[in-house]
Amino acid sequence: MHVDLDTLATALYVKIDDELKASPQLNPYRPKVGITPKITDAELITVAVLQALLGHHDEIRWLRGARKAIGHLFPYLPKQPGYNKRLRALITQIAHCIAVLAADTDLWRHPVRIADSTPVQCGTSRETVKRSDLAGWAGYGYCASHSRRFWGLRLHLVTTIHGLPVAFALTNPKTDERDVLIDLVSLQPAMFHHPDGLILIVDKGYRDRLTETWLNETDIDVIRPAYRNETPRPGRPMLRAVRQNIESVNQTLKSQLDLERHGGRTPTGAAVRILQRLLAMTAAIWHNWHTGQPVMRSLIAYDH
């Protein structure tokens, strides 16, 4: 199978369309009498993935040039207001598609998971902070990795060692990271289960005796940095070797998929644009796995 944008778009559309048809509870209600949409939900989600892969963070400019770039795949493309409105109504479907694509590979069966969080900036001025509809969900936080303060959200991401997202959450920056991790494991137990036991590699923000005890009771072994007054813990070589993986995943989201240029100004708008980029990365890894590519997280074949 060829590895290019058209092949990915075709395979992804077929997969999403089949999944939405098999899950009628995910389809939004539409009256039997009325105007039938000219573009289906599966087509719209696929177009959103292509937007992220091609590096277009501005929807108006994307749709203006999309007719030339992908018009041979999608004869009808909506204008920006309709595109934005339809996409915001598909948050549940997009999140579901991320899980479906992840489960359609053998990568998620690997016994190692990596958990980390990264800031998602949503504003840079005091006026934005005062007037934004994101206020309350978004807030001020501190990124220790880059020694900077920011106003926005924090993306908590759990991936396999290949970079495949298996669980995620968007929270206020001040939300306790350990509570988020427990919620992720509780809400998606299948993604944190392995017959021989699961290994979870975490940063210092997730370490806590009670949290570690709770994870151990759910058959999850935690590898984390040791405290200053603590003897060296087992798994240090794996911690050093694998920790860089999640950092490179975050870098892929921010540099190649423009995570921090999402442009969302409302909770729904920010959420769908961030999920759009997570789905794009998941789709690329999914397609790379099915086509036998040596580097699972590579986007080079799809970003032009």
Secondary structure, 3 states (H helix, E strand, C coil): CCCCHHHHHHHHHHHHHHHHHHCHHHCCCCCCCCCCCCCCHHHHHHHHHHHHHCCCCCHHHHHHHHHHHCCCCCCCCCCHHHHHHHHHCCHHHHHHHHHHHHHCCCHHHCCEEEEEEEEEEEECCHHHHHHCCCECCEEEEEECCCCEEEEEEEEEEEEECCCCEEEEEEECCCCCHHHHHHHHHHHCHHHHCCCCCEEEEECHHHCCHHHHHHHHHCCEEEECCCCCCCCCCCCHHHHHHHHHHHHHHHHHHHHHCCHHHCCCCCHHHHHHHHHHHHHHHHHHHHHHHHCCCCCCCCCCCCCC
